[in-house]
Amino acid sequence: MGQYYIFYETDIPYLVFFYLIQTMKKEFGEKYGSIEDVNFTAKYRASCFCNAVEYEVRADPVDAKICHCLGCQKLHGAPMQWAAIFHKHDVRITKGIEQLHFYNNEFHKLERILPCKVSCGLCHTPIADEGRNMWLAFPSLFGFGGTLNVPKKFKPTCHIFYSMCIIDIDDDLPKWSGHKNKSQRL
């Protein structure tokens, strides 16, 4: 169990629950899988470039998309972003919660205001996009070791915000001007 420390300030004892502070750093949020859950069986593992942040998922993604929106282009320094989408309860952070940095691009704030971008504070690897209900993971962090090893469920099903693309992609995937099934198919 955790350790407890008693501090005295103006003759009033203050009990600091070191255990609770450590537990808060272990858990990412109530919607996520718990590090204490012995029934959580990892199906896939991901990490940032420096391995300071690691997480697991216990299910296949519900979808995978390639986003061409301007925000993804700028924040990833790339013409597009590939994301595999998971329910939050299927994700748990196993290492480095204290290293996570957040950025809300709507309000331009370095805070965990959803939706937001999540990155490693040490190597600055983009970790995921955290939505209100979903975790948009970046498949390259899973280390599948090449396109032949990428599981089928991680392969993109469409392009979104293709009207903002800066390079044309010649593939057979559906291309949407905005969100999938909520905008014009191009």
C-alpha positions in Angstrom: 0.0 0.0 0.0 0.9 3.6 -0.2 2.9 5.6 2.3 1.4 8.4 4.4 3.2 11.5 5.5 2.0 13.9 8.2 2.9 17.6 7.9 2.3 20.2 10.5 1.3 23.8 9.6 0.2 26.2 12.3 -0.4 23.3 14.7 -3.0 21.7 12.4 -2.0 18.3 11.1 -2.2 17.8 7.3 -2.3 14.3 6.0 -1.0 13.9 2.5 -2.0 10.7 0.9 1.0 9.7 -1.1 -0.7 6.5 -2.1 -3.6 8.5 -3.6 -1.3 10.8 -5.5 0.5 7.8 -6.9 -2.8 6.2 -7.9 -3.9 9.3 -9.7 -0.8 9.2 -11.7 -1.4 5.5 -12.6 -4.9 6.0 -13.9 -5.6 8.1 -16.9 -9.4 8.6 -16.4 -12.5 6.8 -15.4 -13.5 6.1 -19.0 -10.3 4.2 -19.6 -9.2 0.7 -18.7 -7.6 0.5 -15.2 -4.0 -0.5 -14.6 -5.4 -2.4 -11.6 -7.8 -4.5 -13.8 -6.5 -8.1 -13.7 -9.0 -9.1 -16.4 -7.7 -6.5 -18.9 -5.8 -8.6 -21.5 -3.7 -6.6 -23.9 -4.2 -7.4 -27.6 -1.8 -4.7 -28.8 0.8 -2.5 -27.2 2.1 0.9 -28.3 4.8 3.4 -27.2 6.3 6.7 -28.0 9.7 7.0 -29.7 11.6 7.2 -26.4 9.4 4.6 -24.7 8.6 6.9 -21.8 4.9 6.5 -22.6 3.3 3.1 -23.2 -0.2 1.9 -23.5 -2.2 -1.2 -24.3 -5.5 -1.9 -26.1 -7.6 -5.0 -25.5 -9.7 -4.9 -28.7 -9.5 -4.3 -32.4 -10.1 -0.8 -33.6 -13.7 0.0 -34.4 -12.5 1.9 -37.5 -9.4 3.4 -39.1 -9.2 6.5 -41.2 -6.8 8.8 -42.9 -7.4 12.4 -42.1 -6.4 15.2 -44.4 -7.7 18.2 -42.4 -5.4 21.2 -42.0 -5.1 20.7 -38.2 -3.8 17.2 -38.6 -1.4 18.3 -41.4 0.1 21.1 -39.3 0.1 19.2 -35.9 1.7 16.1 -37.4 4.0 17.9 -39.9 2.7 15.6 -42.6 0.2 15.6 -45.4 -2.2 13.4 -43.5 -2.8 11.4 -40.3 -3.6 7.8 -40.0 -5.7 6.9 -37.0 -7.2 3.7 -35.6 -10.2 4.4 -33.4 -10.8 2.6 -30.1 -13.4 2.9 -27.3 -11.7 4.5 -24.3 -12.6 1.5 -22.0 -10.4 -0.7 -24.3 -7.3 1.5 -23.7 -5.1 1.8 -20.6 -1.9 3.8 -20.1 0.7 1.5 -18.5 3.6 3.8 -18.3 4.4 7.5 -18.4 1.1 9.2 -17.5 3.1 12.0 -15.9 4.9 12.5 -19.3 1.7 13.2 -21.3 1.2 16.6 -22.7 -2.1 17.9 -24.1 -3.0 20.5 -26.7 -6.5 21.6 -27.5 -6.3 23.2 -31.0 -9.7 24.7 -30.9 -8.8 27.0 -27.9 -5.0 26.9 -28.5 -4.5 25.7 -24.9 -1.9 23.3 -23.5 -4.7 21.7 -21.5 -6.6 18.4 -21.5 -9.8 20.0 -22.9 -11.5 17.4 -25.1 -11.0 16.8 -27.9 -7.3 17.2 -27.7 -3.9 16.0 -29.0 -1.9 13.9 -26.7 1.9 13.7 -27.0 5.0 12.6 -25.0 6.5 15.5 -23.1 10.0 14.1 -23.5 10.4 13.0 -27.2 7.2 14.9 -28.4 5.9 11.9 -30.3 2.2 12.4 -31.1 0.5 9.6 -29.1 -3.2 10.0 -30.0 -6.1 12.2 -30.5 -8.3 12.0 -27.4 -11.9 12.5 -28.2 -14.9 12.9 -25.9 -15.6 9.1 -26.1 -12.9 7.6 -28.3 -9.1 7.3 -28.5 -7.7 7.8 -31.9 -4.4 5.9 -31.9 -1.6 6.3 -34.4 -0.9 2.8 -35.8 2.8 3.5 -36.4 3.3 3.5 -32.6 2.3 -0.2 -32.4 5.5 -1.3 -34.1 3.9 -3.8 -36.5 7.1 -3.9 -38.5 5.9 -3.1 -42.0 2.7 -3.0 -44.0 2.5 -6.8 -44.4 2.2 -7.1 -40.6 -0.5 -4.5 -40.0 -3.7 -6.2 -38.8 -6.6 -5.8 -41.2 -8.7 -3.9 -38.6 -5.9 -1.2 -38.5 -6.0 -0.6 -42.2 -7.8 2.6 -43.2 -11.4 2.3 -44.5 -11.6 5.8 -45.9 -10.1 9.3 -46.3 -11.7 12.1 -44.4 -11.5 15.9 -45.1 -10.1 14.9 -48.5 -11.2 18.3 -49.8 -8.2 19.7 -47.9 -5.6 17.2 -49.2 -2.3 18.5 -50.4 -1.3 15.4 -52.2 -3.6 13.2 -54.2 -3.8 9.5 -53.0 -4.6 7.0 -55.8 -6.3 4.2 -53.9 -9.7 2.5 -53.8 -10.7 3.9 -50.5 -13.8 6.2 -50.3 -12.9 9.9 -50.0 -15.1 12.2 -48.0 -15.1 16.0 -48.0 -15.5 16.0 -44.2 -16.4 13.3 -41.7 -17.3 9.8 -43.0 -21.0 9.4 -43.8 -21.6 13.0 -42.6 -20.3 14.9 -45.6 -20.2 14.6 -49.4 -18.4 11.6 -50.8 -15.9 12.8 -53.4 
